[in-house]
């Protein structure tokens, strides 16, 4: 009989623990006496409870908060006889629970539980419970189990990197925006290529519209995403996770996300290549309905950087990474404000190149508007990845160009008051006699510092003088690549001092 009563006491205690995991009052209340009392200390829901308040408060809170519950005892419970019909059952119990409104926040309740069981009318019932509990992360009770914060940080980071990869892979807009919430906001700021627009894009359809413009503007893109510490150390994007039963949130910071975008044919600036450094902060929330992380708010701050100074060597590519992409970098220049109606001529010289803007020289725009006042610049550019001209025995020496109001473009023409072309007199001094020439270069994009992309258009015609001077006229502000024969030494390079 004693063995029967002992096993009955242990059985009702285990059924009680199991009934809590099943989350059904009908599996718990029949195991309690009507004079049941409970003292709960620590987690969850500390307090002193009667039969009715334990049901209406403790069980109700537990069952409504957690959707998935597992339990076990860390060792076999012990049963101690108090008197003929009363026993005390003790155990260390662990419950794994997942909140109903935030199921990713897996919690562990570790409790020392002591129950008094009395055989009443041949039925074992729990008359008193003492529960001392505390909350632990799963990693504290399962050897090698990663922390829940680490698990969810990886999930949130995956959602963020899906977007970055999608932008580089030219995924359809709805695929790029797959992890954006329907009411999300995307703020785009800073310097952008001309085919894209800054602004605040609210709602999924507007966000997809931005990504559609991105896909249309670039024919190909490459990317990597990282975070730069103040000391310059590159680390992966940083993720901050907040987990609690009322909801989960995450912040992903990638302050050095780099995109290399090749402009598509037919788009403005084709065939330019843009080097875009983007500071991105994404705020995510966990959607329990879809069981996924979603970007609720994201800020992208773009900066266009000179291509030739950015090698990506920190990620193992080494310099120069951007081979075969033509680029010209401004290394010297002189600017003057031209007033076409003043009757004045203007002379500029940089290194061994001198130009003369004749009186009455206007700058005609593509719209037909003629500027009488404008800033005219002569600049020298260093060449990067510039090939020799087509089927030519010449090789590039260096490049020079004109600017009008900071623009290098064939859409502007130098004309007289009647709108007829009026060229800029151009001299190259101390060039080898009848050996140097130049080719006009078109099709790239200028950002004020670097001219990127383009190709040779045609050879230029010069008049040569016996003292080594070359002379011609140019009617548009574009680049000209000076060339020297391969068979002759290229001993002339521009002096950066004005003379």
Secondary structure as the mmCIF struct_conf table of DSSP 4:
data_model
#
loop_
_struct_conf.conf_type_id
_struct_conf.id
_struct_conf.beg_label_comp_id
_struct_conf.beg_label_asym_id
_struct_conf.beg_label_seq_id
_struct_conf.end_label_comp_id
_struct_conf.end_label_asym_id
_struct_conf.end_label_seq_id
HELX_RH_AL_P HELX_RH_AL_P1 UNK A 2 UNK A 22
TURN_TY1_P TURN_TY1_P1 UNK A 23 UNK A 23
HELX_RH_3T_P HELX_RH_3T_P1 UNK A 25 UNK A 27
TURN_TY1_P TURN_TY1_P2 UNK A 28 UNK A 28
HELX_RH_3T_P HELX_RH_3T_P2 UNK A 29 UNK A 31
STRN STRN1 UNK A 32 UNK A 42
BEND BEND1 UNK A 43 UNK A 45
STRN STRN2 UNK A 47 UNK A 50
HELX_RH_AL_P HELX_RH_AL_P2 UNK A 51 UNK A 53
HELX_RH_PI_P HELX_RH_PI_P1 UNK A 54 UNK A 59
HELX_RH_AL_P HELX_RH_AL_P3 UNK A 60 UNK A 65
STRN STRN3 UNK A 66 UNK A 73
BEND BEND2 UNK A 74 UNK A 75
STRN STRN4 UNK A 78 UNK A 83
TURN_TY1_P TURN_TY1_P3 UNK A 84 UNK A 85
STRN STRN5 UNK A 86 UNK A 99
TURN_TY1_P TURN_TY1_P4 UNK A 100 UNK A 101
STRN STRN6 UNK A 102 UNK A 120
TURN_TY1_P TURN_TY1_P5 UNK A 121 UNK A 122
STRN STRN7 UNK A 123 UNK A 136
HELX_RH_AL_P HELX_RH_AL_P4 UNK A 138 UNK A 141
BEND BEND3 UNK A 142 UNK A 142
TURN_TY1_P TURN_TY1_P6 UNK A 143 UNK A 144
HELX_LH_PP_P HELX_LH_PP_P1 UNK A 145 UNK A 147
HELX_RH_AL_P HELX_RH_AL_P5 UNK A 148 UNK A 169
TURN_TY1_P TURN_TY1_P7 UNK A 170 UNK A 170
HELX_RH_AL_P HELX_RH_AL_P6 UNK A 173 UNK A 176
TURN_TY1_P TURN_TY1_P8 UNK A 177 UNK A 179
STRN STRN8 UNK A 180 UNK A 190
TURN_TY1_P TURN_TY1_P9 UNK A 194 UNK A 195
STRN STRN9 UNK A 199 UNK A 202
BEND BEND4 UNK A 203 UNK A 203
HELX_RH_AL_P HELX_RH_AL_P7 UNK A 204 UNK A 217
STRN STRN10 UNK A 218 UNK A 224
STRN STRN11 UNK A 227 UNK A 228
TURN_TY1_P TURN_TY1_P10 UNK A 230 UNK A 231
BEND BEND5 UNK A 232 UNK A 232
STRN STRN12 UNK A 234 UNK A 235
HELX_LH_PP_P HELX_LH_PP_P2 UNK A 236 UNK A 237
STRN STRN13 UNK A 238 UNK A 244
TURN_TY1_P TURN_TY1_P11 UNK A 245 UNK A 246
STRN STRN14 UNK A 247 UNK A 263
HELX_LH_PP_P HELX_LH_PP_P3 UNK A 264 UNK A 264
TURN_TY1_P TURN_TY1_P12 UNK A 265 UNK A 266
BEND BEND6 UNK A 267 UNK A 267
TURN_TY1_P TURN_TY1_P13 UNK A 268 UNK A 271
STRN STRN15 UNK A 273 UNK A 287
TURN_TY1_P TURN_TY1_P14 UNK A 288 UNK A 291
STRN STRN16 UNK A 292 UNK A 304
HELX_RH_3T_P HELX_RH_3T_P3 UNK A 307 UNK A 309
HELX_RH_3T_P HELX_RH_3T_P4 UNK A 313 UNK A 315
TURN_TY1_P TURN_TY1_P15 UNK A 316 UNK A 316
BEND BEND7 UNK A 319 UNK A 319
BEND BEND8 UNK A 322 UNK A 322
TURN_TY1_P TURN_TY1_P16 UNK A 323 UNK A 324
STRN STRN17 UNK A 327 UNK A 339
HELX_RH_3T_P HELX_RH_3T_P5 UNK A 340 UNK A 342
TURN_TY1_P TURN_TY1_P17 UNK A 343 UNK A 343
STRN STRN18 UNK A 346 UNK A 350
TURN_TY1_P TURN_TY1_P18 UNK A 351 UNK A 352
STRN STRN19 UNK A 353 UNK A 357
TURN_TY1_P TURN_TY1_P19 UNK A 359 UNK A 360
STRN STRN20 UNK A 362 UNK A 364
TURN_TY1_P TURN_TY1_P20 UNK A 366 UNK A 367
BEND BEND9 UNK A 368 UNK A 368
STRN STRN21 UNK A 370 UNK A 371
BEND BEND10 UNK A 372 UNK A 372
STRN STRN22 UNK A 373 UNK A 384
BEND BEND11 UNK A 385 UNK A 385
HELX_LH_PP_P HELX_LH_PP_P4 UNK A 386 UNK A 389
TURN_TY1_P TURN_TY1_P21 UNK A 390 UNK A 391
BEND BEND12 UNK A 393 UNK A 393
STRN STRN23 UNK A 394 UNK A 404
TURN_TY1_P TURN_TY1_P22 UNK A 405 UNK A 406
STRN STRN24 UNK A 407 UNK A 407
STRN STRN25 UNK A 409 UNK A 409
TURN_TY1_P TURN_TY1_P23 UNK A 410 UNK A 411
STRN STRN26 UNK A 413 UNK A 415
TURN_TY1_P TURN_TY1_P24 UNK A 417 UNK A 418
BEND BEND13 UNK A 419 UNK A 419
STRN STRN27 UNK A 421 UNK A 421
HELX_LH_PP_P HELX_LH_PP_P5 UNK A 423 UNK A 423
STRN STRN28 UNK A 424 UNK A 428
BEND BEND14 UNK A 430 UNK A 430
HELX_LH_PP_P HELX_LH_PP_P6 UNK A 431 UNK A 432
TURN_TY1_P TURN_TY1_P25 UNK A 433 UNK A 435
STRN STRN29 UNK A 437 UNK A 442
BEND BEND15 UNK A 443 UNK A 443
STRN STRN30 UNK A 445 UNK A 446
BEND BEND16 UNK A 448 UNK A 449
STRN STRN31 UNK A 450 UNK A 452
STRN STRN32 UNK A 455 UNK A 459
STRN STRN33 UNK A 463 UNK A 464
TURN_TY1_P TURN_TY1_P26 UNK A 466 UNK A 467
BEND BEND17 UNK A 468 UNK A 468
STRN STRN34 UNK A 470 UNK A 474
BEND BEND18 UNK A 476 UNK A 476
STRN STRN35 UNK A 477 UNK A 477
STRN STRN36 UNK A 479 UNK A 485
TURN_TY1_P TURN_TY1_P27 UNK A 486 UNK A 487
BEND BEND19 UNK A 488 UNK A 488
BEND BEND20 UNK A 496 UNK A 497
#
